[in-house]
Amino acid sequence: MPESFLKKALWGFQPYVPGEQPPDGEGWVKLNTNESPLPPSPKVIEAIKSAIDDSLRLYPSPTAAPARAAIAAQLDVNAAQVAVGNGADELIEMCFRAFAGKGEHVAYPTPTYPLFEPLCRIHEAVPHPHAMAEGWTWTDELAQDHAPLKFIVNPNSPTGTWSPESAVEDVVARSRGVVVLDEAYVDFAPESCAGLIEKHRNLLVLRTLSKSYALAGMRVGFALGDPELIDALDAVRDSYNMDRLAIVAAVAAIQDQDHHRQIVEHVVAERAWLAEQLREQRFEVSPSAANFLFVEPPPGSSAPAVADALRERQILIRHYDREPIARWLRITIGTRDQHERLLSALKEIIQ
Ligand SMILES: Cc1ncc(COP(=O)(O)O)c(C=O)c1O
Protein backbone atom coordinates (compact mmCIF):
# COMPACT_ATOMS: atom_id res chain seq x y z
CA MET A 1 0.00 0.00 0.00
CA PRO A 2 1.24 3.57 -0.67
CA GLU A 3 1.96 5.83 2.31
CA SER A 4 -1.04 7.88 1.19
CA PHE A 5 -3.62 7.46 -1.57
CA LEU A 6 -3.34 11.15 -2.24
CA LYS A 7 -1.13 12.01 -5.21
CA LYS A 8 2.38 12.91 -4.10
CA ALA A 9 2.06 16.53 -5.24
CA LEU A 10 -0.62 17.00 -2.59
CA TRP A 11 1.20 15.61 0.42
CA GLY A 12 1.15 18.30 3.11
CA PHE A 13 -1.39 20.27 1.08
CA GLN A 14 -3.27 23.09 2.87
CA PRO A 15 -6.67 23.34 1.14
CA TYR A 16 -8.52 26.63 0.70
CA VAL A 17 -10.75 27.19 3.72
CA PRO A 18 -13.91 29.14 2.92
CA GLY A 19 -15.45 31.42 5.56
CA GLU A 20 -17.53 29.72 8.23
CA GLN A 21 -21.07 28.87 7.07
CA PRO A 22 -23.15 28.23 10.20
CA PRO A 23 -26.51 26.43 9.87
CA ASP A 24 -29.32 28.67 8.55
CA GLY A 25 -31.81 30.23 10.92
CA GLU A 26 -29.78 30.28 14.13
CA GLY A 27 -29.57 34.05 14.50
CA TRP A 28 -26.00 34.60 13.36
CA VAL A 29 -24.96 38.00 12.03
CA LYS A 30 -22.98 36.81 9.03
CA LEU A 31 -20.51 39.40 7.84
CA ASN A 32 -17.71 37.02 6.85
CA THR A 33 -18.25 35.84 3.25
CA ASN A 34 -19.39 38.92 1.33
CA GLU A 35 -22.88 37.65 0.57
CA SER A 36 -25.64 40.15 -0.20
CA PRO A 37 -27.48 41.48 2.85
CA LEU A 38 -30.63 41.84 0.71
CA PRO A 39 -32.49 38.86 -0.81
CA PRO A 40 -32.51 37.93 -4.50
CA SER A 41 -35.08 39.41 -6.86
CA PRO A 42 -38.61 37.98 -6.33
CA LYS A 43 -38.55 37.33 -10.10
CA VAL A 44 -35.65 34.91 -9.55
CA ILE A 45 -37.60 33.00 -6.91
CA GLU A 46 -40.62 32.80 -9.25
CA ALA A 47 -38.45 31.65 -12.17
CA ILE A 48 -36.86 28.89 -10.06
CA LYS A 49 -40.25 27.72 -8.78
CA SER A 50 -41.69 27.52 -12.25
CA ALA A 51 -38.65 25.59 -13.51
CA ILE A 52 -39.27 22.84 -10.94
CA ASP A 53 -41.16 20.41 -13.13
CA ASP A 54 -40.76 17.19 -15.13
CA SER A 55 -38.05 18.76 -17.30
CA LEU A 56 -35.60 18.18 -14.43
CA ARG A 57 -35.25 14.62 -15.73
CA LEU A 58 -33.44 16.07 -18.77
CA TYR A 59 -29.89 17.39 -18.76
CA PRO A 60 -29.56 21.17 -18.99
CA SER A 61 -28.20 23.01 -22.01
CA PRO A 62 -24.49 22.00 -22.03
CA THR A 63 -23.48 25.57 -22.85
CA ALA A 64 -26.11 27.13 -20.53
CA ALA A 65 -27.12 28.99 -23.69
CA PRO A 66 -30.00 31.04 -22.20
CA ALA A 67 -27.70 32.40 -19.48
CA ARG A 68 -24.99 33.33 -21.98
CA ALA A 69 -27.54 35.07 -24.19
CA ALA A 70 -28.99 37.07 -21.27
CA ILE A 71 -25.52 38.13 -20.07
CA ALA A 72 -24.42 39.06 -23.61
CA ALA A 73 -27.55 41.16 -24.17
CA GLN A 74 -27.18 42.97 -20.85
CA LEU A 75 -23.46 43.72 -21.27
CA ASP A 76 -23.68 44.44 -24.98
CA VAL A 77 -21.19 41.78 -26.05
CA ASN A 78 -21.45 38.80 -28.37
CA ALA A 79 -22.58 35.48 -26.83
CA ALA A 80 -19.31 34.00 -28.20
CA GLN A 81 -17.48 36.30 -25.76
CA VAL A 82 -19.25 34.78 -22.71
CA ALA A 83 -18.62 31.60 -20.72
CA VAL A 84 -20.58 30.62 -17.61
CA GLY A 85 -19.68 28.56 -14.60
CA ASN A 86 -20.74 27.15 -11.26
CA GLY A 87 -19.64 30.36 -9.56
CA ALA A 88 -16.62 32.44 -10.53
CA ASP A 89 -14.61 29.87 -8.57
CA GLU A 90 -15.28 27.19 -11.17
CA LEU A 91 -14.16 29.56 -13.93
CA ILE A 92 -10.94 30.24 -12.01
CA GLU A 93 -10.33 26.50 -11.84
CA MET A 94 -11.13 26.15 -15.56
CA CYS A 95 -8.40 28.75 -16.26
CA PHE A 96 -5.88 26.45 -14.59
CA ARG A 97 -7.10 23.53 -16.69
CA ALA A 98 -6.89 25.57 -19.89
CA PHE A 99 -3.86 27.83 -19.46
CA ALA A 100 -1.43 26.57 -16.77
CA GLY A 101 0.41 23.30 -17.34
CA LYS A 102 2.28 21.24 -14.77
CA GLY A 103 5.40 23.14 -13.67
CA GLU A 104 4.28 26.39 -15.32
CA HIS A 105 4.13 29.66 -13.42
CA VAL A 106 0.91 31.27 -12.23
CA ALA A 107 1.38 34.89 -11.15
CA TYR A 108 -0.78 36.94 -8.80
CA PRO A 109 -0.32 39.81 -6.37
CA THR A 110 -0.49 39.20 -2.67
CA PRO A 111 -2.46 39.69 -0.47
CA THR A 112 -5.40 38.70 -2.65
CA TYR A 113 -8.05 36.00 -3.03
CA PRO A 114 -6.45 32.97 -1.28
CA LEU A 115 -7.79 30.42 -3.76
CA PHE A 116 -5.01 30.81 -6.33
CA GLU A 117 -2.23 29.20 -4.30
CA PRO A 118 -4.08 25.92 -3.47
CA LEU A 119 -5.23 25.66 -7.10
CA CYS A 120 -1.58 25.88 -8.17
CA ARG A 121 -0.84 22.92 -5.91
CA ILE A 122 -3.81 20.90 -7.21
CA HIS A 123 -2.81 21.54 -10.83
CA GLU A 124 0.92 21.16 -10.11
CA ALA A 125 1.60 24.67 -11.38
CA VAL A 126 4.15 26.91 -9.66
CA PRO A 127 2.73 29.81 -7.63
CA HIS A 128 4.40 33.15 -8.38
CA PRO A 129 3.06 35.60 -5.77
CA HIS A 130 4.17 39.25 -6.01
CA ALA A 131 3.92 41.32 -2.82
CA MET A 132 1.85 44.43 -3.42
CA ALA A 133 3.45 47.85 -3.05
CA GLU A 134 2.40 50.70 -0.74
CA GLY A 135 -1.37 51.30 -0.87
CA TRP A 136 -1.96 47.72 -2.07
CA THR A 137 -0.93 48.53 -5.65
CA TRP A 138 0.45 46.17 -8.29
CA THR A 139 4.20 46.19 -8.92
CA ASP A 140 6.21 46.32 -12.15
CA GLU A 141 7.48 42.82 -11.31
CA LEU A 142 3.90 41.52 -11.42
CA ALA A 143 3.20 43.27 -14.73
CA GLN A 144 6.45 41.96 -16.24
CA ASP A 145 6.05 38.37 -15.04
CA HIS A 146 5.72 36.29 -18.21
CA ALA A 147 3.67 33.53 -16.58
CA PRO A 148 1.22 31.87 -18.99
CA LEU A 149 -1.53 32.62 -16.46
CA LYS A 150 -1.86 35.68 -14.21
CA PHE A 151 -4.67 36.75 -11.88
CA ILE A 152 -5.51 40.24 -10.69
CA VAL A 153 -8.55 41.05 -8.55
CA ASN A 154 -10.21 44.47 -8.84
CA PRO A 155 -11.54 45.63 -6.42
CA ASN A 156 -9.13 43.44 -4.54
CA SER A 157 -10.13 41.15 -1.69
CA PRO A 158 -9.54 41.36 1.22
CA THR A 159 -8.15 44.89 0.96
CA GLY A 160 -11.07 46.46 -0.97
CA THR A 161 -8.57 48.45 -3.07
CA TRP A 162 -9.68 49.83 -6.42
CA SER A 163 -7.21 50.18 -9.29
CA PRO A 164 -8.12 52.42 -12.23
CA GLU A 165 -8.44 51.09 -15.78
CA SER A 166 -5.02 52.50 -16.72
CA ALA A 167 -3.36 50.28 -14.06
CA VAL A 168 -5.30 47.19 -15.23
CA GLU A 169 -4.45 47.85 -18.87
CA ASP A 170 -0.79 48.31 -17.98
CA VAL A 171 -0.67 44.81 -16.44
CA VAL A 172 -2.58 43.25 -19.35
CA ALA A 173 -0.51 44.96 -22.05
CA ARG A 174 2.82 43.93 -20.44
CA SER A 175 1.79 40.29 -19.92
CA ARG A 176 2.54 37.59 -22.48
CA GLY A 177 0.10 35.01 -21.16
CA VAL A 178 -3.56 35.11 -20.22
CA VAL A 179 -4.53 37.72 -17.63
CA VAL A 180 -7.64 36.94 -15.60
CA LEU A 181 -9.17 40.08 -14.14
CA ASP A 182 -11.45 38.93 -11.33
CA GLU A 183 -14.20 41.55 -11.03
CA ALA A 184 -16.30 39.72 -8.42
CA TYR A 185 -16.88 43.03 -6.57
CA VAL A 186 -16.89 45.47 -9.48
CA ASP A 187 -20.55 46.46 -9.21
CA PHE A 188 -19.72 48.29 -5.96
CA ALA A 189 -16.80 50.13 -7.62
CA PRO A 190 -16.63 53.19 -9.90
CA GLU A 191 -16.51 51.23 -13.17
CA SER A 192 -15.71 47.91 -14.83
CA CYS A 193 -12.69 47.33 -17.05
CA ALA A 194 -14.57 44.73 -19.14
CA GLY A 195 -14.42 47.02 -22.19
CA LEU A 196 -10.71 46.13 -22.42
CA ILE A 197 -11.60 42.68 -23.80
CA GLU A 198 -12.21 44.33 -27.18
CA LYS A 199 -8.58 45.54 -27.28
CA HIS A 200 -6.68 42.74 -25.54
CA ARG A 201 -7.09 39.17 -26.72
CA ASN A 202 -5.22 37.82 -23.65
CA LEU A 203 -7.73 39.28 -21.16
CA LEU A 204 -10.50 37.33 -19.43
CA VAL A 205 -12.82 39.21 -17.07
CA LEU A 206 -14.63 37.23 -14.36
CA ARG A 207 -17.89 38.22 -12.72
CA THR A 208 -20.26 36.58 -10.26
CA LEU A 209 -23.93 36.76 -9.37
CA SER A 210 -23.01 35.83 -5.76
CA LYS A 211 -22.63 39.40 -4.49
CA SER A 212 -24.54 42.16 -6.25
CA TYR A 213 -27.32 39.81 -7.47
CA ALA A 214 -27.70 38.03 -4.10
CA LEU A 215 -27.30 34.56 -5.61
CA ALA A 216 -24.35 33.02 -3.76
CA GLY A 217 -26.45 29.95 -3.09
CA MET A 218 -27.16 29.32 -6.79
CA ARG A 219 -23.49 29.35 -7.86
CA VAL A 220 -23.42 31.42 -11.03
CA GLY A 221 -20.35 33.15 -12.44
CA PHE A 222 -19.36 34.23 -15.91
CA ALA A 223 -16.28 35.12 -17.95
CA LEU A 224 -15.96 37.70 -20.72
CA GLY A 225 -13.20 37.59 -23.28
CA ASP A 226 -12.07 36.99 -26.82
CA PRO A 227 -13.91 34.02 -28.41
CA GLU A 228 -10.57 32.16 -28.58
CA LEU A 229 -10.25 32.28 -24.76
CA ILE A 230 -13.92 31.43 -24.30
CA ASP A 231 -13.51 28.40 -26.60
CA ALA A 232 -10.53 27.31 -24.49
CA LEU A 233 -12.66 27.43 -21.33
CA ASP A 234 -15.45 25.53 -23.07
CA ALA A 235 -13.01 22.87 -24.17
CA VAL A 236 -12.09 22.03 -20.56
CA ARG A 237 -15.45 22.59 -18.88
CA ASP A 238 -17.51 19.80 -17.34
CA SER A 239 -20.23 18.82 -19.83
CA TYR A 240 -23.15 20.25 -17.84
CA ASN A 241 -21.55 22.71 -15.44
CA MET A 242 -24.71 24.78 -14.85
CA ASP A 243 -27.85 23.04 -13.67
CA ARG A 244 -31.32 23.92 -14.98
CA LEU A 245 -32.30 25.95 -11.91
CA ALA A 246 -29.06 27.94 -11.95
CA ILE A 247 -29.62 28.78 -15.63
CA VAL A 248 -33.15 30.12 -15.10
CA ALA A 249 -32.07 31.97 -11.95
CA ALA A 250 -29.20 33.60 -13.85
CA VAL A 251 -31.47 34.76 -16.67
CA ALA A 252 -34.09 36.20 -14.28
CA ALA A 253 -31.46 37.91 -12.12
CA ILE A 254 -29.67 39.52 -15.05
CA GLN A 255 -32.97 40.74 -16.47
CA ASP A 256 -34.03 42.40 -13.20
CA GLN A 257 -31.57 45.28 -13.23
CA ASP A 258 -33.78 47.41 -10.95
CA HIS A 259 -33.41 44.89 -8.16
CA HIS A 260 -29.66 44.58 -8.79
CA ARG A 261 -29.31 48.39 -8.57
CA GLN A 262 -31.17 48.43 -5.24
CA ILE A 263 -28.68 45.95 -3.79
CA VAL A 264 -25.72 47.99 -5.04
CA GLU A 265 -27.17 51.29 -3.74
CA HIS A 266 -27.87 49.77 -0.33
CA VAL A 267 -24.34 48.39 -0.04
CA VAL A 268 -22.63 51.58 -1.18
CA ALA A 269 -24.65 53.74 1.26
CA GLU A 270 -24.18 51.34 4.20
CA ARG A 271 -20.46 51.03 3.42
CA ALA A 272 -20.03 54.78 3.91
CA TRP A 273 -22.13 54.76 7.11
CA LEU A 274 -20.33 51.80 8.67
CA ALA A 275 -16.89 53.21 7.76
CA GLU A 276 -17.76 56.44 9.55
CA GLN A 277 -19.01 54.61 12.66
CA LEU A 278 -15.91 52.41 12.80
CA ARG A 279 -13.64 55.43 12.47
CA GLU A 280 -15.46 56.95 15.43
CA GLN A 281 -14.55 53.78 17.35
CA ARG A 282 -10.89 54.46 16.42
CA PHE A 283 -10.63 51.75 13.75
CA GLU A 284 -8.35 52.37 10.77
CA VAL A 285 -10.60 51.88 7.72
CA SER A 286 -9.00 51.24 4.34
CA PRO A 287 -10.76 52.85 1.33
CA SER A 288 -13.09 50.19 -0.11
CA ALA A 289 -14.71 49.85 -3.53
CA ALA A 290 -16.23 46.48 -2.62
CA ASN A 291 -19.08 45.13 -0.46
CA PHE A 292 -16.83 44.89 2.59
CA LEU A 293 -14.52 47.03 4.70
CA PHE A 294 -10.93 46.18 5.55
CA VAL A 295 -10.20 47.55 8.99
CA GLU A 296 -7.50 47.58 11.64
CA PRO A 297 -8.72 47.60 15.25
CA PRO A 298 -7.56 50.45 17.51
CA PRO A 299 -4.09 50.21 19.07
CA GLY A 300 -4.05 47.75 21.96
CA SER A 301 -6.65 45.35 20.50
CA SER A 302 -5.65 42.33 18.46
CA ALA A 303 -7.56 41.46 15.28
CA PRO A 304 -7.96 37.71 16.01
CA ALA A 305 -9.10 38.44 19.58
CA VAL A 306 -11.73 40.88 18.26
CA ALA A 307 -12.95 38.30 15.71
CA ASP A 308 -13.15 35.61 18.41
CA ALA A 309 -15.01 37.86 20.84
CA LEU A 310 -17.51 38.75 18.10
CA ARG A 311 -17.96 35.09 17.28
CA GLU A 312 -18.87 34.40 20.92
CA ARG A 313 -21.66 36.94 20.37
CA GLN A 314 -22.79 35.14 17.18
CA ILE A 315 -21.26 37.76 14.87
CA LEU A 316 -18.96 36.45 12.14
CA ILE A 317 -16.34 38.55 10.37
CA ARG A 318 -13.17 37.43 8.55
CA HIS A 319 -9.65 37.36 9.89
CA TYR A 320 -6.75 36.06 7.80
CA ASP A 321 -3.96 34.73 9.98
CA ARG A 322 -1.17 35.64 7.58
CA GLU A 323 1.21 38.52 7.00
CA PRO A 324 1.01 41.33 6.02
CA ILE A 325 -2.69 41.41 6.92
CA ALA A 326 -2.82 39.57 10.26
CA ARG A 327 -3.59 42.84 12.10
CA TRP A 328 -6.60 43.50 9.86
CA LEU A 329 -10.21 42.31 9.67
CA ARG A 330 -12.62 42.10 6.74
CA ILE A 331 -16.23 43.00 7.47
CA THR A 332 -18.96 42.37 4.88
CA ILE A 333 -21.51 45.15 4.45
CA GLY A 334 -24.81 44.02 5.97
CA THR A 335 -28.10 45.61 6.95
CA ARG A 336 -28.37 48.59 9.33
CA ASP A 337 -29.62 46.24 12.09
CA GLN A 338 -26.64 43.94 11.64
CA HIS A 339 -24.29 46.93 11.72
CA GLU A 340 -25.85 48.19 14.94
CA ARG A 341 -25.37 44.78 16.57
CA LEU A 342 -21.78 44.71 15.36
CA LEU A 343 -21.00 48.23 16.58
CA SER A 344 -22.45 47.72 20.04
CA ALA A 345 -20.59 44.41 20.40
CA LEU A 346 -17.35 46.15 19.34
CA LYS A 347 -17.92 48.87 21.94
CA GLU A 348 -18.13 46.22 24.64
CA ILE A 349 -15.16 44.21 23.36
CA ILE A 350 -12.78 47.09 22.79
CA GLN A 351 -13.44 48.83 26.09
C1 LIG B 1 -12.20 37.69 -5.49
C2 LIG B 1 -13.23 36.63 -5.55
N1 LIG B 1 -13.40 35.95 -6.69
C3 LIG B 1 -14.32 34.97 -6.78
C4 LIG B 1 -15.12 34.65 -5.71
C5 LIG B 1 -16.08 33.50 -5.82
O1 LIG B 1 -17.25 33.85 -6.45
P1 LIG B 1 -18.36 32.75 -6.69
O2 LIG B 1 -19.26 32.77 -5.51
O3 LIG B 1 -19.04 33.23 -7.94
O4 LIG B 1 -17.68 31.44 -6.88
C6 LIG B 1 -14.98 35.33 -4.51
C7 LIG B 1 -15.83 34.95 -3.37
O5 LIG B 1 -15.90 35.52 -2.34
C8 LIG B 1 -14.01 36.34 -4.42
O6 LIG B 1 -13.81 36.99 -3.27
The ligand as an SDF file (V2000), in Angstrom:
LIG
                    3D

 16 16  0  0  0  0  0  0  0  0999 V2000
  -12.1980   37.6940   -5.4850 C   0  0  0  0  0  0  0  0  0  0  0  0
  -13.2260   36.6340   -5.5510 C   0  0  0  0  0  0  0  0  0  0  0  0
  -13.4040   35.9450   -6.6860 N   0  0  0  0  0  0  0  0  0  0  0  0
  -14.3180   34.9690   -6.7800 C   0  0  0  0  0  0  0  0  0  0  0  0
  -15.1180   34.6450   -5.7100 C   0  0  0  0  0  0  0  0  0  0  0  0
  -16.0800   33.4960   -5.8240 C   0  0  0  0  0  0  0  0  0  0  0  0
  -17.2460   33.8530   -6.4480 O   0  0  0  0  0  0  0  0  0  0  0  0
  -18.3620   32.7490   -6.6910 P   0  0  0  0  0  0  0  0  0  0  0  0
  -19.2640   32.7750   -5.5090 O   0  0  0  0  0  0  0  0  0  0  0  0
  -19.0440   33.2260   -7.9370 O   0  0  0  0  0  0  0  0  0  0  0  0
  -17.6820   31.4390   -6.8810 O   0  0  0  0  0  0  0  0  0  0  0  0
  -14.9790   35.3260   -4.5110 C   0  0  0  0  0  0  0  0  0  0  0  0
  -15.8280   34.9490   -3.3690 C   0  0  0  0  0  0  0  0  0  0  0  0
  -15.9020   35.5220   -2.3410 O   0  0  0  0  0  0  0  0  0  0  0  0
  -14.0090   36.3350   -4.4210 C   0  0  0  0  0  0  0  0  0  0  0  0
  -13.8060   36.9940   -3.2740 O   0  0  0  0  0  0  0  0  0  0  0  0
  1  2  1  0
  2  3  1  0
  2 15  2  0
  3  4  2  0
  4  5  1  0
  5  6  1  0
  5 12  2  0
  6  7  1  0
  7  8  1  0
  8  9  2  0
  8 10  1  0
  8 11  1  0
 12 13  1  0
 12 15  1  0
 13 14  2  0
 15 16  1  0
M  END
$$$$
